[in-house]
Amino acid sequence: MDWVPFVFGTIKVVALGTGMFFAIKWHYDQGKKIGMRAVLRASAKMVAIFVLAVVILGTVTFGLSSMLGLDLSY
């Protein structure tokens, strides 16, 4: 049983590494095909959506925790 985490960990690292390589390669190829301007515009939209989602999630979490009586002050 001592070898199980090492084997599964190695398989996980290889699978995720391979997936990341092909994801980066695909996005790079799409950027060359579509154009850098469109890729930057799409990236900016995704960053804006992510930041908005984080702000909304933080606000909802803070409101809910305050409503439940948790003290969040420093």
N, C-alpha and C positions, 0 to 999 in steps of 0.2 A: 503494500500500500504506500510505501514511501516514494515510489517512482511515479505514481499516478499524477500528482500535481506538475511534475516536470514534463511528462509526456503531453498532458493536456495543455499546459502552458506553452510549450513549444508549438503545438498544433495551432493554438490560438494566435500566437505571434506571427506564424507563417501565413495563416489565412488572412489576418487583418493587414499584414504587410503587403500581401499580394493584392488584396482588394484596394488598398490605398494607392498602390502603384498604378493599377488600371484606372481608378477613378481620376487620379491626377492626369494621367495620359489622355483619357477621354476628354476631360475639360480643356486641356491644352489644345487638343486637336479641334475641339469645337470653337475655341477662341480664334484659332487660325482660320477656320472656315467662315465663321460669322463676321469676325472683325473685332478688334480690340475695343472699339468704342461701345459696341453693344454689350460686350462682356462686362465692361466697367459699369455701364448703366444697370445691368441686371445685378451685379454685385452690390452696387449702392442701394438698390431696392431691397435686396435681401438683408443687408445690414440694418437699414431703416426699420424693416419689419421685425427683425430680431430685437432691436433696442426697444421698440414700441411694446413688443410682447413682454420683455423683461420688466419694463416700467409698469405695465398693467398687472402683471403677476405680483410684483412687489407691493403695489398699492392694494390689491385684493388681499394678499397675505397679511399685510399690516392691519388693514381694516378688520379682517376676520379675527386676527389674534387679539386686537383691542376689544372687539365685541365679546370675545370669550373671556376677557378679564386678564389676559397676560400682560405683565408689565414689561414694556420694551424700551423704557427710558434708560439712559446711561446712568 
